[in-house]
Amino acid sequence: MSTVKRFIAGVTCPRCAAMDRIRAWEQNGIRYRECVSCDFFEQLPIEEDALTEMTTRVNQVRDDQKQQDVQPVRIMDPGKSSR
């Protein structure tokens, strides 16, 4: 029986920094990740209490988004003048 290895969109390899080159799979209670661009390989035990989402470009907050000041936009009616 073979295990399906799936590419994880948006994940960056911790070794070579290539994006979208990590594939992951689970087998016998262990989560595996490997990069198809370099020799990075990782195995992690699956803990029921601490299932965490893999870090991707989609679920991270960029530095320029952290400190944005939000200001309301006022839409003015062109038929009414404030004279």
Number of C-alpha atoms within 10 A of each C-alpha: 3 5 8 11 14 11 17 17 14 17 19 18 21 12 12 13 13 16 17 17 19 24 19 17 16 16 12 7 10 12 15 17 20 19 23 15 15 14 9 14 16 10 13 11 12 16 11 7 6 7 8 9 7 10 11 14 13 10 10 8 9 10 8 7 8 8 8 8 6 6 6 5 6 6 6 9 7 7 6 7 7 6 3
